[in-house]
């Protein structure tokens, strides 16, 4: 189906549930349905660049919209956390962020549009002993053998569209982070403790200090956004999304 009812849409979408009955359904892509917003919704209901679905389709078909430096023409295409949306004709750039109400779009400069923060969801060893980093947006980056140890839960700042790793932020005490899901979504703070599960019945959690309070959330809900001393990278090889 091309649509879904608004009462069934994810709570992270910046839309009113009772104003209309249906909303466009996101197509399968780099983000799950609960963590993305379709391009049509962004252009019409969030940025108000178009008045209806027809206008959104025309703009996209003309190649006027870029997501992470690539032209996207599908009105159902899902954009999610940290994705970069560019509208060259309007000379405007936006990054998808997260707040207490869900996903939001914030204006950024043209220079910032060339960089993207990604969370390492998993790491795979491939042929030749190389490591493949599987990122939160479906992107895969191959890194060579070296002294740098990438771990699941770490974040990397990459250059778009080359996918060169510019900085590496570890999931560790003292790092800055944001909660990307759950009841504390949008809360930002500093990691005070990481509690790794001891058996299969437990889940790993993180203690985040925010505004003088300690908030505990699942490890999978935390994205590292920076550190006092970020680690620069020199690797220039990257895989394709």
C-alpha positions, 0 to 999 in steps of 0.5 A, a space after each residue: 500500500 502507498 499510504 497508511 492511516 495517521 493513527 498508525 504512523 510513528 510517534 516521531 513524525 512531526 504531524 498531527 494525527 487527526 487532521 487527515 486520515 491518510 499519510 504517505 508510507 515510506 518505502 523500504 530503505 536505509 532507515 526503519 519506518 519508526 526512524 524516518 520520514 518520507 520525502 513528501 511529508 518533509 517537503 509538504 508538511 514540514 518545510 512547506 515548500 509544496 502544497 500537495 503531493 503532486 507538486 512534491 512529485 514534480 520537484 523530485 522528478 526534476 532532481 531538485 532534492 538531494 539527500 546525502 549528496 545524492 538526487 532522490 526522486 521517490 516521494 516515499 524515500 525515507 530520510 532519518 537521523 543525521 541525514 542531510 537534505 539539500 535544496 540547491 535552488 533555494 540554497 538551503 540545507 537541513 539536517 535531520 535531528 531529534 528532539 523530545 517530540 521526535 524527528 526535526 529538521 534544522 538548518 545548516 550551512 553549506 559546509 556542514 552539509 558535506 559532513 555526517 555523523 553516523 553510529 556504528 551498528 555492527 562490525 564485520 570482518 571480511 576477506 583479507 582481515 579487513 573490517 566493515 563498519 555497518 552504520 545506522 543509515 545502512 551505509 557500509 565502510 571498509 577500513 583497513 588494518 591499523 591501530 584504530 579500534 572501532 567498536 559497536 556503539 561508537 560514532 564516526 564523522 564522515 565526508 559526503 559523498 566520499 565516505 572518508 572517515 574524518 573523526 572517531 568518537 568512542 562510546 565511553 565515559 565522558 563522551 557527549 551523546 543524545 538519546 535517539 529513541 524511547 521515552 527520553 528521546 531527544 535528551 542530550 548529555 554526558 555519559 557517566 556510566 556504561 552497564 554491560 549486560 551480564 546475561 541474556 536476560 539483561 540489556 546493556 544500559 547507559 547512564 547519561 547526565 543531563 541538566 544535573 540529572 542522571 538518566 538511564 536508557 538502553 545502550 541501543 538508544 544512545 548516539 555519541 555526538 562528540 568528545 573532549 578530544 576527538 580522534 582524527 582519522 587518515 583513512 580515505 577508502 570507503 565503501 558504497 551505500 
